[in-house]
Amino acid sequence: MDPATKRTSRASSAFASLLRRVGGGPQHRYSPLGHDGEASEGGGTSESQTQSLLPNGESTDGENLDEESQLQPPKQRGLLYRLVWGDPNKIFVKLIILLLMIPLFSYLAAASLRVLSPHPAPCDTPELGYQCDQKTTHTWGQYSPFFSVPSEISPSVPDGCRLTFAQVLSRHGARFPTAGKAAAISAVLTKIKNSATWYAPDFEFIKNYNYVLGVDQLTVFGEQEMVNSGIKFYQRYASLIRDYTDPESLPFVRASGQERVIDSAANFTTGFYSALLADKNPPASFLPLPREGMLIISEAITANNTMHHGLCRAFEDSTTGDLAQAEFIAANFPPITARLNTHFKGVTLSDTDVLSLMDLCPFDTVAYPPSSLTTSSSVGSKNNKRISPFCTLFTPSDFTVYDYVQSLGKYYGYGPGNSLAATQGVGYVNELLARLTRSPVVDNTTTNSTLDGNETTFPLNRTVYADFSHDNDMMGILTALRVLETLSPMSNTTIPKKYGRTGDDGLEERDLFKVSWQVPFAGRVYFEKMVCDADGDGNIDESEEQEELVRILVNDRVVKLQGCEADEEGRCRLGRFVKSMAFARKGGDWGMCFV
């Protein structure tokens, strides 16, 4: 077992211990669905199972057999046994039967290993995120579960360097559809069920499918994503936790005020502290509870909140993203829609109906606990719980189209394709600069001066910070940070040939905008500061420490910083990085918000 897996295993045990301290497990308690749609029984071992697990098959009914049982005569062997094995002259027959039985025993042994393996490889891990069925699950746009994105530059801390600061900006974990999305999905399912007179075989399951997903809230899948994220964050930045008994050595946590974001922050901190418990083994009473000390910032429409847009009226009224998606759908969805309509009689689906059915693929998948999502079943298996049956209605090329339309909406709605997108992120960037330089926040856009001017609600003396937000808000922040600056503009009608073709190293698409690479469910951005050995002797002495270097990783991909003379590791000196954020420091185009 590799070191990372061992650390994760210890963290999982500590997580269970921490949950017992908190007073229970996750808020939601789903039972994984069997292939027949019924919840499986769980929780405990039956009496018959317990007896079968006793050594040598001993019975629990008594220590000794009764006298009558002991006096039973030996059981007579069957005719076949006596004919073949009872006659020493039938050696040749015995050998033939043995040879025929070897393949059977080999098959049964392999099947037993698959069935009895206590730890099938999970689809979702703290180290790499979600890795099963990548051609499908990594092409769900912003609805993709987090996965580690390939990086041209190693994400490891460079040799001869020491971290001095770490901050994570994270999207919430996987959730149920929003109210509007849920209504659209329900409407198309109702349309099919009320009108279809015939279903193609692979589509017949829709007749008995009942849409019962929740709305807006974090799913159990999303909870586990955030626990895993907290574990990974601790394992990467444990060196910055100087003294776990000192609250100022622990992460300062902020969450935008929607319930799924707050729950995500709580699950992240649970994972973080479970990993700390596994690593340093302190008394659990030394650590705060998951929500203890968390700063929750209101998302009210008039509230200043750098992790939630809403104040810039011109931006809120923008329809550039919707228009770009509509143009693309009109140009690219008709062939998919036409093919799907051949699988029904009595109903004709529209392009937007098909888009809603495709939405159901990720949402129906992440609605259930990750414990049911392992590599132990094949993609084509009837019992495969890794992806929703709605995913099987579409081809990988269909999902490339789906991924592109989702990316298009984010690019023109909340990213580089919207002239006011970067302005939505400047408030957060100015808070980041204040933390990096340990100086007061200077901003007149979306920052809350009451909170940011108070050492309790915006401390500047920490080395570890964690913020939690939404995908749309993170898009504005990434745009303001200039990390999307080098990506090719997106076409509203045509998909580039290399889009969806990752290649062996996964880097063929590195100059394209893919929203699943930026803000998937549980997506995260790491901001790091480090000092490095100047003379190459392997030691960092105070006398030779140079100006700190800044580095940014987006979902484990090192992004080469722009406008600050980045080195081969993608880093810039702190002073140069601050200067490169001139757009944010001047307030962006905030004045254009109210024209």
C-alpha positions in Angstrom: 0.0 0.0 0.0 1.5 3.4 -1.0 2.0 6.1 1.6 -0.9 8.3 0.4 -3.3 5.4 0.6 -2.1 4.5 4.1 -2.6 8.1 5.2 -6.1 8.2 3.7 -6.9 4.9 5.5 -5.8 6.3 8.8 -7.8 9.5 8.1 -10.9 7.4 7.4 -10.6 5.7 10.8 -10.0 9.1 12.5 -13.0 10.4 10.5 -15.2 7.7 12.1 -13.9 8.7 15.5 -14.5 12.3 14.8 -18.1 11.6 13.7 -18.7 9.7 17.0 -17.5 12.8 18.8 -19.8 15.1 16.8 -22.7 12.8 17.5 -23.5 10.9 14.4 -22.8 10.5 10.8 -23.7 12.5 7.8 -27.0 14.4 7.8 -28.4 12.3 4.9 -28.7 8.5 5.3 -29.4 6.9 1.9 -29.3 3.2 1.2 -27.6 2.4 -2.1 -30.2 1.3 -4.6 -30.1 -2.2 -6.0 -30.6 -2.6 -9.7 -34.3 -3.3 -9.1 -34.7 0.1 -7.5 -35.3 -1.0 -4.0 -33.1 0.1 -1.1 -30.8 -2.6 0.1 -30.8 -3.8 3.7 -27.9 -2.7 5.8 -26.5 -2.3 9.2 -25.3 -5.5 10.9 -24.7 -9.1 10.3 -27.5 -11.7 10.4 -27.5 -14.6 12.8 -26.9 -17.0 9.9 -24.0 -14.9 8.6 -22.5 -14.8 12.1 -22.6 -18.6 12.4 -21.1 -19.0 8.9 -18.1 -16.8 10.0 -17.2 -19.0 13.0 -14.0 -20.9 12.6 -14.3 -24.5 11.3 -18.0 -24.1 10.8 -18.7 -24.5 14.5 -22.3 -24.2 15.6 -23.5 -21.6 18.1 -26.3 -23.9 19.3 -24.1 -25.9 21.7 -20.6 -27.0 22.3 -21.2 -30.8 21.7 -23.4 -32.7 19.3 -26.1 -34.8 20.9 -25.5 -38.5 21.3 -27.9 -39.5 18.6 -26.0 -37.3 16.1 -22.7 -38.9 17.1 -24.1 -42.4 16.4 -25.2 -41.7 12.8 -23.6 -44.1 10.3 -21.3 -42.7 7.7 -23.1 -41.2 4.7 -23.1 -43.5 1.6 -21.1 -42.2 -1.3 -22.8 -41.5 -4.6 -22.6 -43.9 -7.5 -20.5 -41.6 -9.6 -18.0 -41.2 -6.8 -17.7 -44.9 -6.3 -17.4 -45.6 -10.0 -14.6 -43.1 -10.6 -12.8 -42.4 -7.3 -13.4 -45.7 -5.6 -11.7 -47.9 -8.2 -7.9 -47.6 -8.2 -7.8 -48.9 -11.8 -9.5 -45.8 -13.1 -6.5 -43.5 -12.7 -6.8 -42.3 -16.3 -10.5 -41.3 -15.9 -9.5 -39.4 -12.7 -6.8 -37.4 -14.5 -9.2 -36.5 -17.3 -11.8 -35.2 -14.8 -9.1 -33.3 -12.9 -8.0 -31.6 -16.1 -11.5 -30.6 -16.9 -12.2 -29.2 -13.4 -9.1 -26.9 -13.3 -10.6 -24.2 -15.6 -13.8 -24.4 -13.5 -12.0 -23.9 -10.2 -10.0 -21.1 -11.7 -13.1 -19.3 -12.8 -14.8 -19.8 -9.5 -11.7 -18.6 -7.6 -11.6 -15.4 -9.7 -15.3 -14.8 -9.2 -14.9 -15.3 -5.5 -12.2 -12.7 -5.3 -14.3 -10.3 -7.1 -17.4 -10.9 -4.9 -15.6 -11.3 -1.6 -13.0 -8.5 -2.0 -13.6 -6.3 1.1 -12.2 -3.2 -0.5 -13.1 -2.8 -4.2 -11.3 0.2 -5.6 -13.4 3.3 -5.0 -14.3 5.6 -7.9 -13.7 8.7 -5.7 -10.5 9.1 -3.6 -8.9 12.1 -1.8 -5.8 11.9 -4.0 -7.3 11.8 -7.5 -11.0 12.5 -7.2 -13.5 10.7 -9.4 -11.8 8.4 -11.9 -14.4 5.9 -13.1 -15.9 6.1 -16.6 -13.8 9.1 -17.4 -15.1 9.5 -21.0 -18.5 10.2 -19.5 -18.1 11.5 -16.0 -15.3 14.0 -16.9 -17.5 15.5 -19.7 -20.4 16.7 -17.6 -19.3 20.3 -17.5 -19.8 22.0 -14.1 -21.8 18.9 -13.1 -18.7 16.7 -13.2 -17.5 15.4 -9.9 -14.0 16.7 -9.0 -11.1 15.0 -10.7 -7.4 15.7 -10.6 -6.6 17.6 -13.9 -3.4 16.8 -15.8 -0.6 19.3 -15.3 2.3 20.2 -17.5 4.2 21.4 -14.4 4.5 19.1 -11.4 2.0 20.1 -8.6 4.5 18.9 -6.0 6.3 21.5 -3.9 9.6 22.0 -5.8 12.8 20.6 -4.3 14.6 23.1 -2.0 11.4 25.0 -1.3 9.3 25.4 1.9 5.6 26.4 2.0 4.8 29.5 4.1 1.1 30.0 3.1 -1.9 28.0 1.7 -5.4 29.1 0.9 -8.1 27.1 -0.8 -11.1 28.5 -2.6 -13.6 25.6 -3.1 -16.9 25.1 -4.8 -19.5 23.1 -2.8 -19.8 19.4 -3.4 -22.2 17.6 -5.6 -25.8 18.7 -5.2 -29.3 18.0 -6.4 -30.6 20.0 -9.3 -31.7 23.6 -8.7 -35.5 24.2 -8.7 -35.5 25.4 -12.3 -33.5 22.5 -13.5 -35.6 20.0 -11.6 -38.8 21.4 -13.1 -37.4 21.0 -16.6 -36.2 17.4 -16.0 -39.6 16.5 -14.5 -41.4 18.1 -17.4 -39.6 16.1 -20.1 -40.1 12.8 -18.1 -43.8 13.6 -17.8 -44.0 14.4 -21.5 -42.5 11.0 -22.4 -44.6 9.0 -20.0 -47.9 10.7 -20.9 -47.4 10.4 -24.7 -45.1 7.6 -25.7 -46.8 4.5 -27.1 -43.6 2.5 -27.7 -40.1 2.5 -26.2 -37.0 1.0 -27.7 -35.6 -1.7 -25.4 -32.8 0.4 -23.9 -35.3 3.1 -23.1 -38.1 1.0 -21.5 -36.7 1.7 -17.9 -38.1 5.3 -18.3 -41.7 3.9 -18.0 -41.0 2.8 -14.4 -38.6 5.6 -13.4 -39.9 7.9 -10.7 -38.2 11.2 -10.4 -37.7 11.8 -6.7 -34.5 13.8 -6.5 -34.2 16.6 -4.0 -33.6 20.3 -4.9 -30.5 22.4 -4.4 -29.1 20.6 -1.3 -25.8 18.7 -1.0 -26.1 15.0 -1.7 -24.3 12.3 0.3 -21.9 12.0 -2.7 -21.2 15.7 -2.3 -20.6 15.4 1.4 -18.0 12.7 0.8 -16.3 14.7 -1.9 -15.8 17.5 0.6 -14.6 15.2 3.3 -12.0 13.9 0.8 -11.1 17.4 -0.1 -10.4 18.2 3.5 -8.2 15.1 3.9 -6.2 16.0 0.8 -5.8 19.6 1.9 -4.4 18.6 5.3 -2.1 16.0 3.8 -0.7 18.6 1.3 -0.3 21.4 3.8 0.3 19.6 7.2 3.7 21.4 7.5 1.8 24.7 8.0 -0.1 23.5 11.0 2.5 24.5 13.6 0.6 23.8 16.8 -2.8 22.2 16.7 -3.5 23.5 20.3 -3.3 27.0 19.0 -6.5 28.1 17.1 -4.5 30.6 15.1 -2.5 27.6 13.6 -5.6 26.0 12.2 -7.5 27.1 9.1 -9.6 30.2 9.1 -12.8 29.1 7.4 -15.4 31.3 5.6 -18.5 30.1 3.7 -21.0 31.9 1.5 -24.3 31.7 3.2 -26.3 29.1 1.2 -26.9 25.8 3.0 -25.1 23.6 0.6 -22.0 25.8 0.8 -22.1 25.8 4.6 -22.5 22.1 4.7 -19.6 21.7 2.2 -17.4 23.8 4.5 -18.4 21.7 7.5 -17.6 18.4 5.7 -14.3 19.8 4.5 -13.3 20.7 8.0 -14.4 17.2 9.2 -12.1 15.6 6.7 -9.3 18.0 7.6 -9.4 17.3 11.3 -9.8 13.6 10.8 -6.6 13.6 8.8 -4.9 15.7 11.5 -6.1 13.3 14.2 -4.7 10.4 12.2 -1.4 12.2 11.7 -0.7 13.8 15.1 -3.1 11.8 17.3 -4.1 14.7 19.6 -7.0 14.4 22.0 -10.1 15.0 19.9 -11.2 17.6 22.5 -8.4 19.9 21.3 -10.0 20.3 17.9 -13.0 22.5 17.1 -16.3 21.0 15.9 -16.8 21.3 12.1 -18.8 24.6 12.2 -17.1 26.1 15.2 -15.4 29.3 14.3 -16.7 29.3 10.7 -17.6 32.7 9.3 -20.8 32.6 7.3 -21.4 35.5 4.9 -24.9 36.4 3.9 -26.1 36.0 0.3 -28.9 38.5 0.6 -29.3 40.4 -2.6 -28.0 43.6 -1.0 -25.1 42.0 1.0 -21.5 42.6 0.2 -20.0 39.2 -0.3 -16.9 38.5 -2.4 -17.9 34.9 -2.8 -21.4 35.6 -4.2 -22.3 37.9 -7.1 -25.4 40.0 -7.1 -24.6 43.6 -6.7 -23.5 44.5 -10.2 -26.8 45.2 -12.0 -25.4 45.3 -15.6 -23.8 41.9 -15.0 -26.9 40.3 -13.5 -28.9 41.5 -16.5 -26.5 40.0 -19.0 -27.7 37.3 -21.3 -24.5 36.6 -23.3 -24.1 33.1 -21.9 -27.7 32.1 -22.6 -27.5 33.4 -26.2 -24.2 31.6 -26.9 -25.7 28.3 -25.6 -28.9 28.8 -27.7 -26.9 29.4 -30.9 -24.7 26.3 -30.2 -27.7 24.0 -29.4 -29.5 25.0 -32.6 -26.4 24.1 -34.6 -25.3 20.9 -32.9 -28.2 19.2 -31.1 -30.6 18.3 -33.9 -28.7 15.1 -34.9 -28.7 13.9 -31.3 -32.4 14.8 -30.9 -33.3 13.0 -34.2 -31.6 9.8 -33.1 -33.3 9.8 -29.7 -36.7 10.4 -31.3 -36.3 7.1 -33.2 -36.4 5.3 -29.8 -39.9 6.5 -29.1 -43.3 6.5 -30.8 -46.1 8.9 -29.9 -43.8 11.6 -28.6 -41.3 14.0 -30.2 -38.6 15.5 -28.1 -37.1 19.0 -28.7 -33.4 19.9 -28.4 -34.0 21.4 -24.9 -35.9 18.2 -23.9 -32.8 16.2 -24.8 -30.5 18.6 -22.9 -32.7 18.0 -19.8 -32.4 14.2 -20.2 -28.6 14.6 -20.5 -28.7 16.7 -17.3 -30.3 13.8 -15.5 -27.3 11.6 -16.2 -25.0 13.5 -13.8 -27.7 14.4 -11.3 -29.1 10.9 -11.0 -25.5 9.6 -10.6 -24.4 11.9 -7.8 -27.7 11.5 -5.9 -26.5 8.3 -4.3 -23.8 7.5 -1.8 -20.2 7.0 -3.2 -20.1 3.7 -1.3 -22.1 2.2 -4.2 -19.7 3.7 -6.8 -16.7 1.4 -7.1 -14.7 -0.3 -9.8 -16.1 -3.7 -8.9 -18.8 -3.6 -11.6 -18.3 -3.2 -15.4 -19.8 -0.2 -17.2 -22.2 -2.4 -19.2 -23.3 -4.4 -16.2 -27.0 -4.3 -15.4 -26.0 -3.9 -11.7 -23.5 -1.1 -12.5 -24.2 1.7 -9.9 -21.4 3.9 -11.1 -23.5 5.9 -13.5 -27.2 6.5 -14.0 -29.0 4.5 -16.7 -29.8 7.8 -18.4 -26.1 8.1 -19.2 -26.4 4.9 -21.4 -28.8 6.7 -23.7 -26.0 8.8 -25.1 -22.6 8.2 -26.7 -19.2 9.6 -25.7 -19.4 12.1 -28.6 -22.8 13.2 -27.4 -21.3 14.1 -24.0 -18.5 16.0 -25.8 -21.3 18.2 -27.2 -22.9 18.4 -23.8 -19.6 19.3 -22.1 -19.0 22.0 -24.7 -22.4 23.6 -24.3 -22.0 23.8 -20.5 -18.5 25.3 -21.0 -19.9 27.8 -23.4 -22.4 29.0 -20.9 -19.8 29.6 -18.2 -17.3 31.2 -20.6 -19.7 33.8 -22.0 -21.9 34.1 -18.9 -19.3 34.2 -16.0 -15.9 34.0 -17.6 -13.6 35.6 -20.1 -16.3 36.0 -22.7 -18.3 38.4 -20.5 -16.8 41.9 -20.3 -17.9 42.3 -16.6 -17.1 38.8 -15.4 -13.6 39.8 -14.1 -15.1 42.7 -12.2 -17.2 40.3 -10.2 -14.0 38.7 -8.9 -11.9 41.7 -8.0 -13.2 41.9 -4.4 -12.0 38.4 -3.6 -8.7 39.0 -5.4 -8.1 42.1 -3.2 -8.8 40.0 -0.1 -6.3 37.4 -1.3 -3.7 40.1 -1.8 -4.3 41.4 1.7 -3.7 37.9 3.1 -0.6 37.3 1.0 1.0 40.6 2.0 -0.5 40.7 5.6 -1.9 44.2 5.0 -5.4 45.7 5.2 -7.9 45.1 2.4 -8.1 47.9 -0.1 -11.3 47.6 -2.2 -14.5 49.5 -3.1 -16.4 46.8 -4.9 -17.9 43.7 -3.2 -15.9 43.5 0.0 -17.7 43.9 3.4 -15.6 46.6 5.1 -17.1 45.7 8.5 -16.0 42.1 8.3 -12.7 42.8 6.5 -11.7 45.5 8.9 -12.0 43.3 12.0 -9.1 41.0 13.0 -11.6 38.5 14.3 -13.6 38.1 11.1 -10.7 38.8 8.7 -7.4 37.8 10.4 -4.2 38.4 8.6 -1.9 36.4 10.8 -2.8 32.9 9.7 -0.9 30.6 7.4 -3.9 28.5 6.3 -7.3 29.7 5.0 -10.3 28.0 3.5 -13.1 29.7 1.6 -16.3 28.1 0.1 -18.4 29.4 -2.7 -20.2 28.6 -6.0 -19.1 27.8 -9.5 -20.3 31.1 -11.1 -18.5 33.2 -8.5 -15.3 31.2 -8.8 -15.4 31.8 -12.6 -15.3 35.6 -12.0 -12.4 35.2 -9.5 -10.4 33.0 -11.9 -11.0 35.5 -14.7 -9.8 38.4 -12.5 -6.7 36.4 -11.5 -5.9 36.1 -15.3 -5.4 32.4 -15.1 -7.8 31.9 -18.1 -6.1 34.6 -20.1 -4.2 32.4 -22.5 -7.1 30.1 -23.4 -8.5 30.2 -26.9 -11.9 32.0 -27.3 -14.8 29.6 -27.7 -16.8 29.3 -30.9 -20.6 29.5 -30.6 -21.2 27.0 -33.4 -18.2 24.7 -33.9 -16.4 22.4 -31.5 -12.6 22.4 -32.1 -11.3 19.0 -33.3 -9.1 18.4 -30.3 -11.9 19.2 -27.8 -12.6 16.0 -25.9 -9.4 14.3 -27.1 -7.2 14.3 -24.1 -4.5 12.1 -25.4 -2.3 9.8 -23.3 -1.0 12.6 -21.1 -4.3 14.4 -20.9 -2.8 17.7 -22.1 -3.9 18.0 -25.7 -6.7 20.3 -24.6 -4.6 22.5 -22.3 -5.2 25.7 -24.4 -9.0 25.2 -24.5 -11.6 26.3 -21.9 -13.3 23.3 -20.3 -15.5 24.1 -17.4 -15.0 20.6 -15.9 -11.3 21.5 -15.6 -12.2 24.7 -13.7 -15.3 24.5 -11.5 -16.6 20.9 -11.2 -18.5 19.8 -8.1 -16.0 20.2 -5.2 -13.6 22.0 -7.6 -10.8 23.9 -5.8 -8.1 26.5 -6.3 -5.0 26.4 -4.1 -3.0 29.6 -3.5 0.5 29.0 -2.2 3.4 31.0 -1.0 6.9 29.4 -0.6 10.5 30.3 0.0 13.3 28.4 -1.7 17.0 27.6 -1.2 19.0 30.3 -2.9 22.5 28.7 -2.9 21.5 25.1 -3.7 22.9 23.6 -0.6 19.5 22.1 0.4 19.0 24.3 3.4 16.9 27.5 3.6 18.6 29.8 6.0 17.0 33.0 7.2 20.0 35.0 5.9 19.4 33.7 2.3 15.6 33.7 2.2 14.5 35.7 -0.8 11.1 37.2 -1.6 8.3 34.7 -1.3 7.0 33.1 -4.5 3.3 32.7 -5.4 1.8 29.8 -7.2 -1.8 28.9 -8.1 -3.2 25.4 -8.8 -6.6 24.8 -10.2 -7.8 21.2 -9.5 -4.2 20.1 -9.1 -3.1 21.7 -12.4 -0.4 24.3 -11.9 -1.4 27.4 -13.9 1.4 29.6 -15.1 0.8 33.1 -13.8 0.5 36.0 -16.3 2.0 39.4 -16.3 4.6 38.8 -13.6 7.5 37.1 -15.3 6.6 33.6 -14.1 9.5 31.0 -13.8 9.5 27.5 -15.2 7.5 26.3 -12.2 4.7 28.8 -13.0 5.5 31.0 -10.0 6.0 34.7 -9.6 7.7 36.7 -6.9 5.1 38.2 -4.5 5.8 41.8 -5.4 5.4 41.2 -9.1 2.3 39.1 -8.6 0.7 42.0 -6.7 1.6 44.4 -9.5 0.1 42.0 -12.1 -3.3 42.3 -10.3 -3.5 46.0 -11.3 -7.1 45.5 -12.8 -8.3 44.2 -9.4 -6.5 46.8 -7.4 -8.1 49.6 -9.3 -11.6 48.1 -8.8 -12.0 46.6 -12.2 -14.8 48.2 -14.2 -17.1 48.5 -11.2 -18.4 51.8 -12.5 -19.9 50.0 -15.5 -22.2 48.0 -13.3 -24.6 50.8 -12.8 -24.6 52.6 -16.2 
